[in-house]
Amino acid sequence: MNIQRLRKFFIVAVVSLFLVPLLAACGGSGAINASLTEDYKIQLSKTTAKAGSITFHVTNNATDLNHEFVIVKTDLQAADLPLNSDGNVDETKLDIIGRVPQLEPGKSQDLTVDLAAGHYVIMCNLPGHYAQGMYTDFSVQ
């Protein structure tokens, strides 16, 4: 009888090893790591995700610069957002979905947003940062 129990346990364990990762892959996009860098870049661990709840784990990896993390839903490409007279993105003309404001060097913060299918731009809009190229395109399917 102990051999039968051991056999059943082994079968359940093996099936679980294959089934759990498969089910996890069906349940959404999971966390996306976002690194804000010293050289005015936003690096994402994934540039596409499935529609629904998405958590961005945002880390400011710069050593002496504050950054922010702004998600905008738009049909425009990241480099083509409207600017104000100061040369920063005119946020009044955009649909801001979420934001991590003024993240200090070395700090991290999670941002969970519910994103519908479409095109998004993720940027830092602190003075001069967008002009330095601190933006990236992001797609939700």
N, C-alpha and C positions, 0 to 999 in steps of 0.2 A: 504494500500500500504506500509506503514512503517513496518508492521509486515512481509510482504513478503521480504523486503530488509533485515530486521534483521535475518530472517530465512536463506536467502542466505549467508549472512555474517557468521553466525554461522556454516553453512555447510562447507564453504571454510576454516574457521579457524580450524575446527576439522580435515578435510582432510589434511590440511597443517601440523598439528602436527604430523601426521603419515607419510606423504610423504617426508617431508624435511629430517628427519634423514635417511630414506631409500635411498634417492638419494645421500646424503653425503657419505654413506657407500660404494656406488658404484664408487665414484670418486677418488679412490686412497687411500694411506695409511695415509695421514695427517701427522701431526708432531709426531715425536718420541722423547720423553725426554730421555736424556742421562746424567747420573750423574757420575762424576769422583770423587772418594772418597779418603779420607785420608789413608785408608788401601789398596790402590792400586787395586781398583775394578772399573769396568765400569758396571753400572746398567742401562739397557734399559727398557723403558716402554713397548716395544714390541720387540720380537726377530725374528719376521717374518714380511714381508710386501709384497704388490703387486708390481710388476715391474712398473717402471715409476719414476716420480719425487718424491723424499722423502726429507723432511726437518728434520734434527736432531737439536733439541734444546739442546745444550751442555752446562752444568753447571759444573764448578769446585767447588765442595763442600768441598774440602780440606781447612784446615785453614792456612797451611804454605808450601804447595807444588804446584809448577806449574805442569800442565799436558798438554798433547796434545791429540788429537782425530784423529786417522788415520783409513781410510777405505781402505781395501785391498781386491781385488777379487782374490780368490784362491780356489783350491780344497782341500788344506791342512786344517787340524783342527787348531784352534787357538793356541794350545800348541805346534804345530809342525812346526812353521815357521823357515826358515833358519836363522842361527845366524852368525854374523861376529866375528872376533877375540876378540872384546871387550865384547861379550856376548849379544849385542843388535841385534835386527832383521836386517838382511841385506836387506834393502829396494831396492837395485839395482836388486835383484832377484825376485821382486814382482811387481804386477800391482796396483799402488796406485791410488785410485779413487778420494779421497778427503781428506782434512786435515784442522783441526783447530790447528794452532801451538801455543805453549807456552801460554796457558790460565792461567792467574793468579788466586790465590785463591779468591773465591767469584764472579768471573766474568762468564758471559754467552756469547755465540755466536751461531748463527744459521748457519748451513751448509746444503745447498740444493744440492743434487746430483741426477743424472738420473741413476738409477740402473736397469740393465737387470736381468732376472731370473738367479739364481745361488747362490753359497755360498760365503760369505764374512767374513772377520775377522775385528773386530774393536779393536784397541789397542792404548796404549800410548807407544811410543818408545823413550821417554827420557831416558838417561842413568840409567840402573838398574830397570826401571819400568816394562818392559816386564818380566824380570826375577822374579819379585815379583808377577806375575800373573795378570798384568793389561791388560787383553784381554778378548774378548768374541766372540763367533760365531754368525753370523747373516745370515738369509736365505731370499731370494727374490724369489717369485713364479710368 
